[in-house]
Amino acid sequence: MGFENIIVEKKEGIAKITLNRPQALNALNQQTFSEIQAALEDIGKDDSVGVVLITGAGRAFSAGLDIKALSGPREVGDVGADINKRAWGAIEAIESLPKPVIAMVNGFCLTGALEVALACDMIIASENAVFGDTHARWGLRPTWGLSQRLPRIVGVMKAKELSFTAETMSAQEAERIGLINEVVPAEKLEEAAKELAGKMLSNSRGSIAAYKTLINKGMKADLATGLKIEAETITVIEDTAERLTSFGKKT
């Protein structure tokens, strides 16, 4: 499968998707979103892959929406129906993929790029990463989920502070407020992400897929509904018997 704006590599159970427009700080446009969605759909069918990493080439994860993507007959305030449709497709592909997706943030992760990262299951960042929601600075509003995901992760008042001020923050501050999972030295970023991925690969893929579905569905509902979803969801995990038998032999 050939791509122009991303690079896809698969090795030892891990698929790495690299946003590859470093000259534009990996700004997100229609084609990039379409390629991300296509790559994830392919990965979803590939049994050799258990974990996905998403990162950026050069000095940015992504600076956010490519402003050129707004050009055309549509009003800027509407952000553009086409870019929204493709962004939603890519973000839905991240959330619905029955495999963990880790955002490996190596630099700037701003606005629309933060919306993509928030759709991932985990975020690991290098110590020189920078996060921010700058929609308000440009007279825009989020349309890819940030206004709903960010408060659920960092709390309502902190989310309002970040979005209303449009100020950026360091990776260390992002970790402190619970926006990301871990900060590591820049030269150790991929190693740390793959170490985390390796821990997941040693566990049941069926269990992880079930967890991802239950957590994501539950976060869109109240607690009572979430508990009902968990209790009533029937999931067949193929390796349960094998793993329990293996445990019995060890004891």
C-alpha positions, -999 to +999 in steps of 0.1 A: +000+000+000+016+033-011+013+065+008+026+100+002+020+117+036+027+089+060+051+061+064+039+027+077+064+002+092+056-032+107+080-051+129+078-076+158+041-071+164+042-033+162+030-010+134+045+025+134+027+052+114+048+083+109+033+115+097+057+125+070+053+162+061+082+176+081+085+206+059+050+216+071+055+204+106+033+174+096+003+197+093-029+177+088-048+178+055-074+157+038-049+133+022-031+127+054-063+118+072-074+095+044-040+077+045-042+073+083-076+058+080-065+034+052-034+024+071-054+016+102-080-004+083-052-025+069-036-029+103-069-040+117-069-070+093-032-078+099-029-105+127+008-099+129+002-065+144-008-061+181+000-025+189+002+007+168+024+037+173+017+071+157+044+097+156+057+125+134+088+130+113+112+158+121+106+182+151+069+179+154+042+153+160+020+177+141+014+215+143-023+208+137-046+215+108-030+226+075-045+260+070-043+254+032-069+227+037-094+254+045-090+270+011-119+268-013-155+279-015-164+270+021-164+294+050-133+292+073-156+292+104-171+260+091-136+245+089-147+227+057-170+197+054-145+176+036-116+180+061-140+173+089-153+141+072-118+128+067-106+137+102-136+120+117-129+089+096-093+088+109-102+094+145-129+068+144-104+044+130-081+050+159-109+046+185-125+015+169-093-003+161-093-034+184-056-029+192-039-003+214-028+029+197+000+049+213+007+085+203+045+089+204+048+127+206+082+139+195+076+177+194+048+201+187+013+186+193-011+215+187-048+220+183-060+195+156-030+173+163-040+173+200-074+161+190-058+132+172-036+123+201-065+124+225-083+098+204-053+074+210-053+050+240-021+064+255+003+093+249+041+091+255+061+123+249+097+133+246+109+159+271+109+186+244+073+180+233+049+210+234+011+206+238-016+232+233-051+240+221-050+272+200-084+271+184-095+303+202-064+322+190-075+318+154-112+323+159-120+286+155-137+259+175-129+222+178-149+199+156-129+166+160-137+159+196-114+180+217-141+198+237-155+165+249-123+144+253-101+169+270-124+176+300-128+139+305-091+135+308-079+166+327-111+178+343-135+205+333-118+236+348-083+227+335-097+220+301-114+254+300-082+271+311-062+254+284-087+261+256-097+296+267-061+309+271-048+290+241-015+287+259+010+259+253+025+236+279+056+215+283+055+177+283+063+178+320+033+199+327+011+177+305+022+147+325+015+165+358-021+172+349-027+137+335-029+147+299-002+122+289+011+089+304+049+095+305+077+119+296+111+105+285+143+119+271+140+126+234+166+099+224+146+073+244+112+081+231+108+052+206+125+028+230+101+037+258+070+034+235+081+000+222+088-012+258+052-002+267+040-019+235+059-050+244+042-053+278+008-053+260+019-078+233+026-103+261-010-102+272-042-114+255-051-094+225-087-104+230-088-091+265-072-058+255-097-054+226-126-061+250-112-035+275-108-009+248-144-013+237-158-013+272-138+018+283-145+038+252-182+030+253-184+036+291-167+070+288-195+081+265-221+072+291-229+077+328-216+053+354-248+033+357-250+028+319-213+019+318-217-007+344-247-022+325-226-022+293-199-041+310-223-066+326-243-073+295-215-074+269-207-109+258-172-113+245-155-146+234-117-143+240-100-171+221-070-176+242-087-177+276-086-215+280-050-217+268-038-190+292-056-205+322-043-240+314-008-226+311-011-209+345-023-241+360+007-260+348+030-234+363+014-237+397 
